[in-house]
Amino acid sequence: VLTTSERMRGIRQRDTAPEVTVRRLLHHLGYRFRVCAKTLPGRPDIANQRGRWAVFVHGCFWHGHIGCRLYTVPKTNSAFWKDKIVANRERDRRKESQLRNLGYRVAIVWQCELSEPEVLLRRLLRVLPKGGEG
Ligand SMILES: [Zn+2]
């Protein structure tokens, strides 16, 4: 029988698993960061203010990852879902450009990319500043 805290831990892990994975990967590469950069525009999931870089971790469905098998608009209420996801995408773009205007390098990590961590790592190293431990 699970204790309440074990159950809670399980729930939290499921909720944040992609973010936790990305944090672990970045940490492994030597990047250091604040877990939640709430003071920055767009509230990126991971950021380093001194090194001026930020990462958003996006769920493929909610953020509308075009061409992704995880992003398929439900058949029922499809207009509703499309509008919602288009709005999310526009908001994401605004957040990104706000940060870029402040001189930040911004990386978007899609949930589906986590299945190939080595490919993702190579991409992050290209996008984020070298020696970005900051
Ligand atoms: Zn995807």
Boltz pocket constraint, residues with backbone or C-beta under 6 A from the ligand:
constraints:
  - pocket:
      binder: B
      contacts: [[A, 60], [A, 65], [A, 68], [A, 69], [A, 70], [A, 71], [A, 110], [A, 111], [A, 112], [A, 113]]
      max_distance: 6.0
